[in-house]
């Protein structure tokens, strides 16, 4: 699987999601659905802090 690089406060330089940075994952409950997680990720990705970060060149991927 190829993962496209993205720079943000929720993903480390190695491509691993920081579970502490995503409240819905940090406080996981069995009643949560994938929709809840995806909505939270979208909200975080669209935050002003993340929108201002420089992004890697188009097509750049993480190395395993």
N, CA, C and O atoms as a Tripos MOL2 file, in Angstrom:
@<TRIPOS>MOLECULE
protein
  256   255    64     0     0
PROTEIN
NO_CHARGES

@<TRIPOS>ATOM
      1 N           0.8390   -1.1620    0.0000 N.3       1 UNK1
      2 CA          0.0000    0.0000    0.0000 C.3       1 UNK1
      3 C           0.8970    1.2420    0.0000 C.2       1 UNK1
      4 O           1.8790    1.3040    0.7410 O.2       1 UNK1
      5 N           0.5630    2.2090   -0.8180 N.am      2 UNK2
      6 CA          1.3130    3.4510   -0.9050 C.3       2 UNK2
      7 C           0.5360    4.5540   -0.1990 C.2       2 UNK2
      8 O          -0.6460    4.7670   -0.4690 O.2       2 UNK2
      9 N           1.2050    5.2460    0.7000 N.am      3 UNK3
     10 CA          0.5840    6.3500    1.4180 C.3       3 UNK3
     11 C           1.1730    7.6650    0.9300 C.2       3 UNK3
     12 O           2.3850    7.8690    0.9870 O.2       3 UNK3
     13 N           0.3170    8.5480    0.4530 N.am      4 UNK4
     14 CA          0.7550    9.8600    0.0060 C.3       4 UNK4
     15 C           1.1550   10.6870    1.2110 C.2       4 UNK4
     16 O           0.4620   10.6940    2.2280 O.2       4 UNK4
     17 N           2.2690   11.3780    1.0950 N.am      5 UNK5
     18 CA          2.7480   12.2220    2.1900 C.3       5 UNK5
     19 C           1.8220   13.4010    2.4200 C.2       5 UNK5
     20 O           1.2690   13.9690    1.4780 O.2       5 UNK5
     21 N           1.6660   13.7530    3.6620 N.am      6 UNK6
     22 CA          0.8870   14.9160    4.0750 C.3       6 UNK6
     23 C           1.5210   15.4610    5.3370 C.2       6 UNK6
     24 O           1.8390   14.6960    6.2470 O.2       6 UNK6
     25 N           1.7060   16.7510    5.4070 N.am      7 UNK7
     26 CA          2.2810   17.3760    6.5850 C.3       7 UNK7
     27 C           1.1610   17.9560    7.4290 C.2       7 UNK7
     28 O           0.3480   18.7390    6.9380 O.2       7 UNK7
     29 N           1.1180   17.5800    8.6780 N.am      8 UNK8
     30 CA          0.0910   18.0800    9.5770 C.3       8 UNK8
     31 C           0.4340   17.7450   11.0100 C.2       8 UNK8
     32 O           1.3680   16.9880   11.2750 O.2       8 UNK8
     33 N          -0.3100   18.3000   11.9170 N.am      9 UNK9
     34 CA         -0.0440   18.1020   13.3340 C.3       9 UNK9
     35 C          -0.5370   16.7480   13.8320 C.2       9 UNK9
     36 O          -0.2720   16.3890   14.9790 O.2       9 UNK9
     37 N          -1.2360   15.9980   13.0120 N.am     10 UNK10
     38 CA         -1.7870   14.7220   13.4590 C.3      10 UNK10
     39 C          -1.0220   13.5260   12.9060 C.2      10 UNK10
     40 O          -1.2520   12.3910   13.3250 O.2      10 UNK10
     41 N          -0.1110   13.7770   11.9650 N.am     11 UNK11
     42 CA          0.6530   12.7010   11.3430 C.3      11 UNK11
     43 C           2.1330   12.9780   11.5050 C.2      11 UNK11
     44 O           2.6090   14.0660   11.1790 O.2      11 UNK11
     45 N           2.8630   11.9880   12.0110 N.am     12 UNK12
     46 CA          4.3000   12.1330   12.2020 C.3      12 UNK12
     47 C           5.0530   12.0290   10.8850 C.2      12 UNK12
     48 O           4.4700   11.7080    9.8490 O.2      12 UNK12
     49 N           6.3540   12.3020   10.9310 N.am     13 UNK13
     50 CA          7.1830   12.2700    9.7280 C.3      13 UNK13
     51 C           7.2850   10.8720    9.1250 C.2      13 UNK13
     52 O           7.6390   10.7290    7.9540 O.2      13 UNK13
     53 N           6.9780    9.8430    9.9110 N.am     14 UNK14
     54 CA          7.0230    8.4620    9.4170 C.3      14 UNK14
     55 C           5.6770    7.9850    8.8890 C.2      14 UNK14
     56 O           5.5460    6.8320    8.4790 O.2      14 UNK14
     57 N           4.6690    8.8700    8.8960 N.am     15 UNK15
     58 CA          3.3530    8.5100    8.3640 C.3      15 UNK15
     59 C           2.4090    7.8980    9.3680 C.2      15 UNK15
     60 O           1.2960    7.5080    9.0140 O.2      15 UNK15
     61 N           2.8320    7.8060   10.6210 N.am     16 UNK16
     62 CA          1.9920    7.2210   11.6590 C.3      16 UNK16
     63 C           1.1270    8.3130   12.2900 C.2      16 UNK16
     64 O           1.6170    9.3880   12.6360 O.2      16 UNK16
     65 N          -0.1470    8.0230   12.4320 N.am     17 UNK17
     66 CA         -1.0820    8.9670   13.0450 C.3      17 UNK17
     67 C          -0.8160    9.0260   14.5450 C.2      17 UNK17
     68 O          -0.7020    7.9940   15.2060 O.2      17 UNK17
     69 N          -0.7190   10.2510   15.0750 N.am     18 UNK18
     70 CA         -0.5510   10.4590   16.5110 C.3      18 UNK18
     71 C          -1.9250   10.3490   17.1650 C.2      18 UNK18
     72 O          -2.7340   11.2720   17.0650 O.2      18 UNK18
     73 N          -2.1900    9.2500   17.8210 N.am     19 UNK19
     74 CA         -3.5030    8.9940   18.4060 C.3      19 UNK19
     75 C          -3.8730   10.0100   19.4790 C.2      19 UNK19
     76 O          -5.0550   10.2640   19.7120 O.2      19 UNK19
     77 N          -2.8660   10.5950   20.1380 N.am     20 UNK20
     78 CA         -3.1430   11.5980   21.1660 C.3      20 UNK20
     79 C          -3.6340   12.9050   20.5560 C.2      20 UNK20
     80 O          -4.3160   13.6760   21.2310 O.2      20 UNK20
     81 N          -3.3060   13.1680   19.3020 N.am     21 UNK21
     82 CA         -3.6760   14.4210   18.6450 C.3      21 UNK21
     83 C          -5.1120   14.4010   18.1250 C.2      21 UNK21
     84 O          -5.6670   15.4490   17.7930 O.2      21 UNK21
     85 N          -5.7050   13.2300   18.0540 N.am     22 UNK22
     86 CA         -7.0690   13.0900   17.5390 C.3      22 UNK22
     87 C          -7.9600   12.6620   18.7020 C.2      22 UNK22
     88 O          -7.9240   11.5160   19.1480 O.2      22 UNK22
     89 N          -8.7570   13.6110   19.1770 N.am     23 UNK23
     90 CA         -9.5180   13.3670   20.4060 C.3      23 UNK23
     91 C         -10.4290   12.1490   20.3170 C.2      23 UNK23
     92 O         -10.5710   11.4080   21.2900 O.2      23 UNK23
     93 N         -11.0440   11.9370   19.1620 N.am     24 UNK24
     94 CA        -11.9670   10.8100   19.0170 C.3      24 UNK24
     95 C         -11.2170    9.4680   19.1330 C.2      24 UNK24
     96 O         -11.7990    8.4790   19.5780 O.2      24 UNK24
     97 N          -9.9570    9.4290   18.7440 N.am     25 UNK25
     98 CA         -9.1760    8.2010   18.8850 C.3      25 UNK25
     99 C          -8.5770    8.0850   20.2860 C.2      25 UNK25
    100 O          -8.4630    6.9890   20.8340 O.2      25 UNK25
    101 N          -8.1970    9.2300   20.8560 N.am     26 UNK26
    102 CA         -7.6340    9.2240   22.2060 C.3      26 UNK26
    103 C          -8.6790    8.7930   23.2380 C.2      26 UNK26
    104 O          -8.3420    8.1860   24.2540 O.2      26 UNK26
    105 N          -9.9470    9.1100   22.9710 N.am     27 UNK27
    106 CA        -11.0430    8.7730   23.8940 C.3      27 UNK27
    107 C         -11.9960    7.7870   23.2390 C.2      27 UNK27
    108 O         -13.2150    7.9340   23.3280 O.2      27 UNK27
    109 N         -11.4400    6.7930   22.5880 N.am     28 UNK28
    110 CA        -12.2160    5.8410   21.8000 C.3      28 UNK28
    111 C         -13.3050    5.1550   22.6190 C.2      28 UNK28
    112 O         -13.0920    4.7560   23.7640 O.2      28 UNK28
    113 N         -14.4740    5.0290   22.0010 N.am     29 UNK29
    114 CA        -15.5900    4.2780   22.5780 C.3      29 UNK29
    115 C         -16.1070    3.3300   21.4990 C.2      29 UNK29
    116 O         -16.0780    3.6580   20.3130 O.2      29 UNK29
    117 N         -16.5720    2.1740   21.9070 N.am     30 UNK30
    118 CA        -17.0710    1.1830   20.9540 C.3      30 UNK30
    119 C         -18.2720    1.6700   20.1550 C.2      30 UNK30
    120 O         -18.5700    1.1300   19.0900 O.2      30 UNK30
    121 N         -18.9540    2.6730   20.6550 N.am     31 UNK31
    122 CA        -20.1330    3.1890   19.9510 C.3      31 UNK31
    123 C         -19.7650    4.0830   18.7610 C.2      31 UNK31
    124 O         -20.6310    4.4000   17.9460 O.2      31 UNK31
    125 N         -18.4980    4.4930   18.6470 N.am     32 UNK32
    126 CA        -18.0850    5.3470   17.5290 C.3      32 UNK32
    127 C         -18.1080    4.5620   16.2210 C.2      32 UNK32
    128 O         -17.8420    3.3610   16.1970 O.2      32 UNK32
    129 N         -18.4290    5.2580   15.1410 N.am     33 UNK33
    130 CA        -18.4040    4.6310   13.8170 C.3      33 UNK33
    131 C         -17.2570    5.2400   13.0220 C.2      33 UNK33
    132 O         -16.6520    6.2240   13.4480 O.2      33 UNK33
    133 N         -16.9630    4.6590   11.8780 N.am     34 UNK34
    134 CA        -15.9130    5.1850   11.0150 C.3      34 UNK34
    135 C         -16.2640    6.5990   10.5610 C.2      34 UNK34
    136 O         -15.3760    7.4190   10.3300 O.2      34 UNK34
    137 N         -17.5500    6.8820   10.4340 N.am     35 UNK35
    138 CA        -17.9930    8.2220   10.0350 C.3      35 UNK35
    139 C         -17.5340    9.2710   11.0460 C.2      35 UNK35
    140 O         -17.0900   10.3510   10.6580 O.2      35 UNK35
    141 N         -17.6370    8.9620   12.3340 N.am     36 UNK36
    142 CA        -17.2110    9.8820   13.3890 C.3      36 UNK36
    143 C         -15.7140   10.1550   13.2740 C.2      36 UNK36
    144 O         -15.2800   11.3020   13.3820 O.2      36 UNK36
    145 N         -14.9350    9.1140   13.0580 N.am     37 UNK37
    146 CA        -13.4790    9.2500   12.9390 C.3      37 UNK37
    147 C         -13.1220   10.0790   11.7060 C.2      37 UNK37
    148 O         -12.2870   10.9790   11.7910 O.2      37 UNK37
    149 N         -13.7390    9.7900   10.5760 N.am     38 UNK38
    150 CA        -13.4400   10.5240    9.3540 C.3      38 UNK38
    151 C         -13.8400   11.9920    9.4540 C.2      38 UNK38
    152 O         -13.1400   12.8620    8.9360 O.2      38 UNK38
    153 N         -14.9580   12.2740   10.1140 N.am     39 UNK39
    154 CA        -15.3770   13.6650   10.3090 C.3      39 UNK39
    155 C         -14.3680   14.4140   11.1770 C.2      39 UNK39
    156 O         -14.0580   15.5740   10.9030 O.2      39 UNK39
    157 N         -13.8590   13.7640   12.2130 N.am     40 UNK40
    158 CA        -12.8580   14.3820   13.0810 C.3      40 UNK40
    159 C         -11.5570   14.6340   12.3170 C.2      40 UNK40
    160 O         -10.9560   15.7000   12.4480 O.2      40 UNK40
    161 N         -11.1210   13.6520   11.5170 N.am     41 UNK41
    162 CA         -9.9090   13.8340   10.7120 C.3      41 UNK41
    163 C         -10.0570   14.9900    9.7290 C.2      41 UNK41
    164 O          -9.1420   15.7970    9.5680 O.2      41 UNK41
    165 N         -11.1950   15.0640    9.0840 N.am     42 UNK42
    166 CA        -11.4360   16.1510    8.1310 C.3      42 UNK42
    167 C         -11.3990   17.5050    8.8340 C.2      42 UNK42
    168 O         -10.8100   18.4620    8.3320 O.2      42 UNK42
    169 N         -12.0220   17.5680    9.9770 N.am     43 UNK43
    170 CA        -12.0350   18.8080   10.7450 C.3      43 UNK43
    171 C         -10.6190   19.2400   11.1190 C.2      43 UNK43
    172 O         -10.2760   20.4160   11.0020 O.2      43 UNK43
    173 N          -9.8070   18.3010   11.5650 N.am     44 UNK44
    174 CA         -8.4260   18.6090   11.9330 C.3      44 UNK44
    175 C          -7.5940   19.0160   10.7210 C.2      44 UNK44
    176 O          -6.7780   19.9340   10.8030 O.2      44 UNK44
    177 N          -7.8000   18.3380    9.6050 N.am     45 UNK45
    178 CA         -7.0330   18.6610    8.3950 C.3      45 UNK45
    179 C          -7.3970   20.0510    7.8700 C.2      45 UNK45
    180 O          -6.5690   20.7180    7.2500 O.2      45 UNK45
    181 N          -8.6300   20.4850    8.1140 N.am     46 UNK46
    182 CA         -9.0840   21.7800    7.6290 C.3      46 UNK46
    183 C          -8.8340   22.9150    8.6300 C.2      46 UNK46
    184 O          -9.1660   24.0670    8.3530 O.2      46 UNK46
    185 N          -8.2520   22.5950    9.7860 N.am     47 UNK47
    186 CA         -7.9910   23.6400   10.7790 C.3      47 UNK47
    187 C          -6.9540   24.6240   10.2500 C.2      47 UNK47
    188 O          -6.1140   24.2710    9.4220 O.2      47 UNK47
    189 N          -7.0200   25.8570   10.7330 N.am     48 UNK48
    190 CA         -6.1070   26.9020   10.2670 C.3      48 UNK48
    191 C          -4.6470   26.5240   10.5190 C.2      48 UNK48
    192 O          -3.7810   26.8150    9.6940 O.2      48 UNK48
    193 N          -4.3740   25.8830   11.6430 N.am     49 UNK49
    194 CA         -3.0050   25.4880   11.9680 C.3      49 UNK49
    195 C          -2.4340   24.5330   10.9260 C.2      49 UNK49
    196 O          -1.2830   24.6750   10.5160 O.2      49 UNK49
    197 N          -3.2350   23.5630   10.4990 N.am     50 UNK50
    198 CA         -2.7730   22.5870    9.5120 C.3      50 UNK50
    199 C          -2.7810   23.1550    8.0990 C.2      50 UNK50
    200 O          -1.9440   22.7770    7.2800 O.2      50 UNK50
    201 N          -3.7110   24.0540    7.8010 N.am     51 UNK51
    202 CA         -3.7910   24.6180    6.4480 C.3      51 UNK51
    203 C          -2.5750   25.4920    6.1300 C.2      51 UNK51
    204 O          -2.2140   25.6490    4.9640 O.2      51 UNK51
    205 N          -1.9450   26.0580    7.1590 N.am     52 UNK52
    206 CA         -0.8010   26.9460    6.9600 C.3      52 UNK52
    207 C           0.5110   26.1950    6.7750 C.2      52 UNK52
    208 O           1.4940   26.7840    6.3260 O.2      52 UNK52
    209 N           0.5500   24.9120    7.1100 N.am     53 UNK53
    210 CA          1.7940   24.1410    7.0210 C.3      53 UNK53
    211 C           2.1580   23.8680    5.5630 C.2      53 UNK53
    212 O           1.2850   23.5460    4.7580 O.2      53 UNK53
    213 N           3.4550   23.9950    5.2140 N.am     54 UNK54
    214 CA          3.8650   23.6750    3.8450 C.3      54 UNK54
    215 C           3.7110   22.1790    3.5900 C.2      54 UNK54
    216 O           4.0410   21.3600    4.4480 O.2      54 UNK54
    217 N           3.2160   21.8320    2.4260 N.am     55 UNK55
    218 CA          2.9860   20.4340    2.0810 C.3      55 UNK55
    219 C           4.1180   19.9080    1.2020 C.2      55 UNK55
    220 O           4.7370   20.6750    0.4650 O.2      55 UNK55
    221 N           4.3920   18.6040    1.2750 N.am     56 UNK56
    222 CA          5.4270   18.0150    0.4220 C.3      56 UNK56
    223 C           5.0000   18.0770   -1.0460 C.2      56 UNK56
    224 O           3.8230   18.2730   -1.3480 O.2      56 UNK56
    225 N           5.9590   17.9080   -1.9490 N.am     57 UNK57
    226 CA          5.6220   17.9330   -3.3790 C.3      57 UNK57
    227 C           4.5730   16.8830   -3.7400 C.2      57 UNK57
    228 O           4.5140   15.8140   -3.1320 O.2      57 UNK57
    229 N           3.7540   17.1990   -4.7270 N.am     58 UNK58
    230 CA          2.6950   16.2970   -5.1980 C.3      58 UNK58
    231 C           3.2730   14.9330   -5.5680 C.2      58 UNK58
    232 O           4.2880   14.8490   -6.2590 O.2      58 UNK58
    233 N           2.6300   13.8810   -5.1080 N.am     59 UNK59
    234 CA          3.0350   12.5180   -5.4510 C.3      59 UNK59
    235 C           4.0840   11.9150   -4.5360 C.2      59 UNK59
    236 O           4.4200   10.7410   -4.6900 O.2      59 UNK59
    237 N           4.6100   12.6750   -3.5920 N.am     60 UNK60
    238 CA          5.6140   12.1450   -2.6750 C.3      60 UNK60
    239 C           4.9450   11.1700   -1.7180 C.2      60 UNK60
    240 O           3.8530   11.4410   -1.2200 O.2      60 UNK60
    241 N           5.5950   10.0280   -1.4560 N.am     61 UNK61
    242 CA          5.0180    8.9760   -0.6190 C.3      61 UNK61
    243 C           5.9270    8.6610    0.5540 C.2      61 UNK61
    244 O           7.1120    8.9930    0.5350 O.2      61 UNK61
    245 N           5.3750    8.0230    1.5700 N.am     62 UNK62
    246 CA          6.1570    7.5560    2.7100 C.3      62 UNK62
    247 C           6.9190    6.3110    2.3080 C.2      62 UNK62
    248 O           6.4390    5.5090    1.5060 O.2      62 UNK62
    249 N           8.1070    6.1520    2.8670 N.am     63 UNK63
    250 CA          8.8930    4.9420    2.6430 C.3      63 UNK63
    251 C           8.6350    3.9760    3.7840 C.2      63 UNK63
    252 O           8.4830    4.3970    4.9310 O.2      63 UNK63
    253 N           8.5830    2.6940    3.4860 N.am     64 UNK64
    254 CA          8.3670    1.6800    4.5340 C.3      64 UNK64
    255 C           9.6420    1.4010    5.2510 C.2      64 UNK64
    256 O           9.6680    0.5780    6.1660 O.2      64 UNK64
@<TRIPOS>BOND
     1     1     2 1
     2     2     3 1
     3     3     4 2
     4     3     5 am
     5     5     6 1
     6     6     7 1
     7     7     8 2
     8     7     9 am
     9     9    10 1
    10    10    11 1
    11    11    12 2
    12    11    13 am
    13    13    14 1
    14    14    15 1
    15    15    16 2
    16    15    17 am
    17    17    18 1
    18    18    19 1
    19    19    20 2
    20    19    21 am
    21    21    22 1
    22    22    23 1
    23    23    24 2
    24    23    25 am
    25    25    26 1
    26    26    27 1
    27    27    28 2
    28    27    29 am
    29    29    30 1
    30    30    31 1
    31    31    32 2
    32    31    33 am
    33    33    34 1
    34    34    35 1
    35    35    36 2
    36    35    37 am
    37    37    38 1
    38    38    39 1
    39    39    40 2
    40    39    41 am
    41    41    42 1
    42    42    43 1
    43    43    44 2
    44    43    45 am
    45    45    46 1
    46    46    47 1
    47    47    48 2
    48    47    49 am
    49    49    50 1
    50    50    51 1
    51    51    52 2
    52    51    53 am
    53    53    54 1
    54    54    55 1
    55    55    56 2
    56    55    57 am
    57    57    58 1
    58    58    59 1
    59    59    60 2
    60    59    61 am
    61    61    62 1
    62    62    63 1
    63    63    64 2
    64    63    65 am
    65    65    66 1
    66    66    67 1
    67    67    68 2
    68    67    69 am
    69    69    70 1
    70    70    71 1
    71    71    72 2
    72    71    73 am
    73    73    74 1
    74    74    75 1
    75    75    76 2
    76    75    77 am
    77    77    78 1
    78    78    79 1
    79    79    80 2
    80    79    81 am
    81    81    82 1
    82    82    83 1
    83    83    84 2
    84    83    85 am
    85    85    86 1
    86    86    87 1
    87    87    88 2
    88    87    89 am
    89    89    90 1
    90    90    91 1
    91    91    92 2
    92    91    93 am
    93    93    94 1
    94    94    95 1
    95    95    96 2
    96    95    97 am
    97    97    98 1
    98    98    99 1
    99    99   100 2
   100    99   101 am
   101   101   102 1
   102   102   103 1
   103   103   104 2
   104   103   105 am
   105   105   106 1
   106   106   107 1
   107   107   108 2
   108   107   109 am
   109   109   110 1
   110   110   111 1
   111   111   112 2
   112   111   113 am
   113   113   114 1
   114   114   115 1
   115   115   116 2
   116   115   117 am
   117   117   118 1
   118   118   119 1
   119   119   120 2
   120   119   121 am
   121   121   122 1
   122   122   123 1
   123   123   124 2
   124   123   125 am
   125   125   126 1
   126   126   127 1
   127   127   128 2
   128   127   129 am
   129   129   130 1
   130   130   131 1
   131   131   132 2
   132   131   133 am
   133   133   134 1
   134   134   135 1
   135   135   136 2
   136   135   137 am
   137   137   138 1
   138   138   139 1
   139   139   140 2
   140   139   141 am
   141   141   142 1
   142   142   143 1
   143   143   144 2
   144   143   145 am
   145   145   146 1
   146   146   147 1
   147   147   148 2
   148   147   149 am
   149   149   150 1
   150   150   151 1
   151   151   152 2
   152   151   153 am
   153   153   154 1
   154   154   155 1
   155   155   156 2
   156   155   157 am
   157   157   158 1
   158   158   159 1
   159   159   160 2
   160   159   161 am
   161   161   162 1
   162   162   163 1
   163   163   164 2
   164   163   165 am
   165   165   166 1
   166   166   167 1
   167   167   168 2
   168   167   169 am
   169   169   170 1
   170   170   171 1
   171   171   172 2
   172   171   173 am
   173   173   174 1
   174   174   175 1
   175   175   176 2
   176   175   177 am
   177   177   178 1
   178   178   179 1
   179   179   180 2
   180   179   181 am
   181   181   182 1
   182   182   183 1
   183   183   184 2
   184   183   185 am
   185   185   186 1
   186   186   187 1
   187   187   188 2
   188   187   189 am
   189   189   190 1
   190   190   191 1
   191   191   192 2
   192   191   193 am
   193   193   194 1
   194   194   195 1
   195   195   196 2
   196   195   197 am
   197   197   198 1
   198   198   199 1
   199   199   200 2
   200   199   201 am
   201   201   202 1
   202   202   203 1
   203   203   204 2
   204   203   205 am
   205   205   206 1
   206   206   207 1
   207   207   208 2
   208   207   209 am
   209   209   210 1
   210   210   211 1
   211   211   212 2
   212   211   213 am
   213   213   214 1
   214   214   215 1
   215   215   216 2
   216   215   217 am
   217   217   218 1
   218   218   219 1
   219   219   220 2
   220   219   221 am
   221   221   222 1
   222   222   223 1
   223   223   224 2
   224   223   225 am
   225   225   226 1
   226   226   227 1
   227   227   228 2
   228   227   229 am
   229   229   230 1
   230   230   231 1
   231   231   232 2
   232   231   233 am
   233   233   234 1
   234   234   235 1
   235   235   236 2
   236   235   237 am
   237   237   238 1
   238   238   239 1
   239   239   240 2
   240   239   241 am
   241   241   242 1
   242   242   243 1
   243   243   244 2
   244   243   245 am
   245   245   246 1
   246   246   247 1
   247   247   248 2
   248   247   249 am
   249   249   250 1
   250   250   251 1
   251   251   252 2
   252   251   253 am
   253   253   254 1
   254   254   255 1
   255   255   256 2
@<TRIPOS>SUBSTRUCTURE
     1 UNK1         2 RESIDUE 1 A UNK
     2 UNK2         6 RESIDUE 1 A UNK
     3 UNK3        10 RESIDUE 1 A UNK
     4 UNK4        14 RESIDUE 1 A UNK
     5 UNK5        18 RESIDUE 1 A UNK
     6 UNK6        22 RESIDUE 1 A UNK
     7 UNK7        26 RESIDUE 1 A UNK
     8 UNK8        30 RESIDUE 1 A UNK
     9 UNK9        34 RESIDUE 1 A UNK
    10 UNK10       38 RESIDUE 1 A UNK
    11 UNK11       42 RESIDUE 1 A UNK
    12 UNK12       46 RESIDUE 1 A UNK
    13 UNK13       50 RESIDUE 1 A UNK
    14 UNK14       54 RESIDUE 1 A UNK
    15 UNK15       58 RESIDUE 1 A UNK
    16 UNK16       62 RESIDUE 1 A UNK
    17 UNK17       66 RESIDUE 1 A UNK
    18 UNK18       70 RESIDUE 1 A UNK
    19 UNK19       74 RESIDUE 1 A UNK
    20 UNK20       78 RESIDUE 1 A UNK
    21 UNK21       82 RESIDUE 1 A UNK
    22 UNK22       86 RESIDUE 1 A UNK
    23 UNK23       90 RESIDUE 1 A UNK
    24 UNK24       94 RESIDUE 1 A UNK
    25 UNK25       98 RESIDUE 1 A UNK
    26 UNK26      102 RESIDUE 1 A UNK
    27 UNK27      106 RESIDUE 1 A UNK
    28 UNK28      110 RESIDUE 1 A UNK
    29 UNK29      114 RESIDUE 1 A UNK
    30 UNK30      118 RESIDUE 1 A UNK
    31 UNK31      122 RESIDUE 1 A UNK
    32 UNK32      126 RESIDUE 1 A UNK
    33 UNK33      130 RESIDUE 1 A UNK
    34 UNK34      134 RESIDUE 1 A UNK
    35 UNK35      138 RESIDUE 1 A UNK
    36 UNK36      142 RESIDUE 1 A UNK
    37 UNK37      146 RESIDUE 1 A UNK
    38 UNK38      150 RESIDUE 1 A UNK
    39 UNK39      154 RESIDUE 1 A UNK
    40 UNK40      158 RESIDUE 1 A UNK
    41 UNK41      162 RESIDUE 1 A UNK
    42 UNK42      166 RESIDUE 1 A UNK
    43 UNK43      170 RESIDUE 1 A UNK
    44 UNK44      174 RESIDUE 1 A UNK
    45 UNK45      178 RESIDUE 1 A UNK
    46 UNK46      182 RESIDUE 1 A UNK
    47 UNK47      186 RESIDUE 1 A UNK
    48 UNK48      190 RESIDUE 1 A UNK
    49 UNK49      194 RESIDUE 1 A UNK
    50 UNK50      198 RESIDUE 1 A UNK
    51 UNK51      202 RESIDUE 1 A UNK
    52 UNK52      206 RESIDUE 1 A UNK
    53 UNK53      210 RESIDUE 1 A UNK
    54 UNK54      214 RESIDUE 1 A UNK
    55 UNK55      218 RESIDUE 1 A UNK
    56 UNK56      222 RESIDUE 1 A UNK
    57 UNK57      226 RESIDUE 1 A UNK
    58 UNK58      230 RESIDUE 1 A UNK
    59 UNK59      234 RESIDUE 1 A UNK
    60 UNK60      238 RESIDUE 1 A UNK
    61 UNK61      242 RESIDUE 1 A UNK
    62 UNK62      246 RESIDUE 1 A UNK
    63 UNK63      250 RESIDUE 1 A UNK
    64 UNK64      254 RESIDUE 1 A UNK
